[in-house]
Amino acid sequence: MTNADLNKIQLFKIAGMAHNGYARSIRPVHTSLDGDSIYAVSVGNVAADQDLVGMLAAEVISEAILRAVFSAESAYGFPAAKDLLSGK
């Protein structure tokens, strides 16, 4: 979601660019079973460059995935990433 003034075509491109964030953080990515989807919505009227918004979207998605992975807790007998890194 952005406050940038973007039309439907621009948002479609931005959502596509944002998928690069998955590729930066998930391997393998875009498999037939992962169910990944990204939605882009404009709710504002701030002038912005489509490519810059798309690049930032990819960075935000990549960072969100990494933060989720490293803040998750162990469950159901499976260790969390932070437990593996700390040697627990």
C-alpha positions in Angstrom: 0.0 0.0 0.0 1.4 3.4 -0.9 0.3 7.0 -0.8 1.8 7.5 -4.2 -0.5 8.6 -7.0 -0.3 5.6 -9.3 -2.7 4.1 -11.8 -3.7 0.4 -12.3 -1.0 -0.3 -14.9 1.7 1.3 -12.7 0.5 -0.7 -9.7 0.6 -3.9 -11.8 4.3 -3.2 -12.7 5.1 -2.4 -9.1 3.6 -5.7 -7.8 5.7 -7.5 -10.4 8.8 -5.7 -9.3 8.0 -6.4 -5.7 8.2 -10.2 -6.4 12.0 -9.6 -6.7 11.9 -9.3 -2.9 10.8 -12.9 -2.7 13.7 -14.0 -4.9 16.2 -12.1 -2.7 15.0 -14.0 0.5 13.5 -17.3 -0.6 15.1 -20.2 -2.4 13.6 -21.8 -4.3 11.0 -19.2 -5.2 8.0 -19.1 -7.4 7.4 -22.8 -7.3 4.0 -24.2 -8.2 3.1 -24.9 -4.6 4.2 -21.8 -2.7 1.0 -19.7 -3.3 2.9 -16.4 -3.4 0.9 -13.3 -4.4 1.4 -9.6 -4.0 -1.2 -6.9 -4.2 -0.4 -3.2 -4.8 -2.8 -0.5 -3.8 -2.5 3.3 -4.1 -4.4 5.3 -1.5 -2.9 8.7 -2.0 -2.0 11.5 -4.3 1.7 12.0 -3.7 3.8 12.3 -6.9 6.3 9.4 -7.1 8.4 7.5 -9.6 7.0 4.1 -10.5 10.4 2.4 -10.7 11.6 3.8 -7.4 8.4 2.6 -5.7 8.9 -0.8 -7.2 12.5 -1.0 -6.1 11.5 0.0 -2.5 8.6 -2.5 -2.5 11.1 -5.3 -3.4 13.4 -4.2 -0.6 10.6 -4.0 1.9 9.3 -7.5 1.1 12.7 -9.0 1.3 13.4 -7.4 4.7 9.9 -8.4 6.0 10.6 -12.1 5.1 14.0 -12.0 6.8 12.6 -10.4 9.9 9.8 -13.0 10.1 12.2 -15.9 9.7 14.6 -14.6 12.4 11.9 -13.6 14.9 9.9 -16.9 14.6 9.8 -19.2 17.6 10.4 -22.9 17.6 7.2 -25.0 17.3 6.0 -28.6 17.1 9.5 -29.9 17.6 11.0 -27.9 14.8 13.8 -25.4 15.7 13.5 -21.8 14.7 16.3 -20.1 12.7 17.4 -18.1 15.6 17.8 -21.3 17.7 20.0 -22.8 15.0 22.1 -19.6 14.8 22.5 -19.4 18.6 23.5 -23.1 18.9 20.6 -24.1 21.2 
